[in-house]
Structure formats: structure tokens, C-alpha cells
Amino acid sequence: MTKEQEEMVQEKGWDLDAVEAYLELGKGDDDLSDFEESYQGKWQSDEDFVQNLLEETDLLPNNLPAYIYIDWGRTAHDVMMDYSEEGGHYFRDF
């Protein structure tokens, strides 16, 4: 990470681990201009990330009947085609 990038991370109050994960994935450019738009947060697993994503975007009904089951592993596999993960940090791909 360059000195300018370190200064930007401090100035913006970004999570240093998240920015390092972003750079490790080879995302963005030197000015980190896409970091905020790309960063989706930190999660324990792809399944947790995708479940939260679908709930937060209202793509998943709030009150599913008890007899409906979602295969979160398969759903996460498909959704992750548009996202990247590094060290538990998730980023939307452009």
C-alpha cells in the first residue's frame, strides 16, 4: 500500500484490513476510487453474506413458510459469480 493510500484510508476512516483485501484481489486503481462502492462488509461465510444481501435488498420475503427451504450453499455459489471475497471481506465486482 502506498503512503497516499494509507493517508486516504485514515482520512476516510476505512477499515485497513478491508482495503488490504481489496488491493490483494487486484481491484481498483491507485486512488481507491471504487472501494466504497465495491465493499459490501465482512462476513463469516459466502452463505451468510448472500443471505444478508438478499434480505437487505428485499429479494427474499420476510415471512417464508416453515416448509420452504433455501439451499444457501447453492444460492451463494451462484450469487458469488458477481462478488469476490478475501479474508472474510466481500466486494461487488464491476
C-alpha positions in Angstrom: 0.0 0.0 0.0 1.3 3.4 -0.9 1.7 6.3 1.5 -1.1 8.1 -0.3 -3.4 5.2 0.0 -2.6 4.9 3.7 -3.4 8.6 4.2 -6.7 8.1 2.3 -7.6 5.1 4.5 -7.0 7.2 7.6 -8.8 10.2 6.2 -11.9 8.3 5.2 -11.9 6.1 8.3 -11.9 2.9 6.2 -11.1 -0.5 7.7 -7.4 -1.1 6.9 -7.9 -4.9 6.6 -10.7 -4.3 4.1 -8.6 -2.1 1.9 -5.7 -4.5 2.0 -8.1 -7.3 1.0 -9.4 -5.1 -1.8 -5.9 -4.5 -3.1 -5.0 -8.2 -2.7 -7.8 -9.0 -5.1 -6.3 -6.6 -7.6 -9.3 -4.4 -7.5 -9.5 -0.7 -8.2 -6.7 1.7 -9.0 -4.2 3.7 -7.1 -6.8 6.3 -5.9 -9.1 3.6 -4.5 -12.0 5.4 -6.2 -14.2 2.3 -6.3 -13.5 0.9 -2.8 -16.6 2.4 -1.1 -19.0 1.3 -3.9 -17.5 -2.2 -4.1 -17.1 -3.0 -0.4 -20.0 -5.0 1.0 -18.8 -5.8 4.5 -17.2 -8.6 6.4 -18.9 -12.0 6.8 -18.1 -15.5 8.2 -19.1 -17.3 5.0 -20.5 -16.9 1.5 -23.8 -18.2 2.7 -24.0 -15.6 5.5 -23.1 -12.8 3.1 -25.6 -13.9 0.4 -28.5 -14.4 2.9 -27.9 -10.9 4.3 -27.6 -9.4 0.9 -30.9 -10.9 -0.3 -32.7 -9.9 3.0 -31.3 -6.3 2.8 -32.3 -5.9 -0.8 -35.8 -7.3 -0.2 -35.2 -10.0 -2.7 -36.1 -12.6 0.0 -39.6 -12.4 1.5 -39.6 -11.7 5.3 -42.0 -14.4 6.3 -41.3 -17.6 4.3 -43.5 -20.5 5.4 -41.7 -23.1 7.5 -42.0 -25.7 4.8 -39.8 -23.7 2.3 -36.1 -24.4 2.5 -33.4 -22.4 0.7 -30.2 -24.2 -0.3 -27.9 -21.4 0.8 -24.8 -23.1 -0.4 -26.1 -23.3 -4.0 -27.6 -19.9 -3.8 -24.3 -18.4 -2.6 -22.4 -20.3 -5.3 -24.5 -18.6 -8.0 -24.6 -15.1 -6.4 -20.8 -15.1 -5.8 -20.2 -15.0 -9.5 -20.8 -11.3 -9.2 -18.7 -10.8 -6.0 -15.2 -11.5 -4.6 -14.1 -12.4 -1.1 -10.7 -12.0 0.6 -10.2 -12.6 4.3 -13.9 -12.5 5.0 -14.3 -9.1 3.2 -16.8 -9.1 0.4 -16.7 -6.9 -2.7 -19.0 -6.4 -5.6 -17.4 -7.0 -9.0 -17.9 -4.3 -11.7 
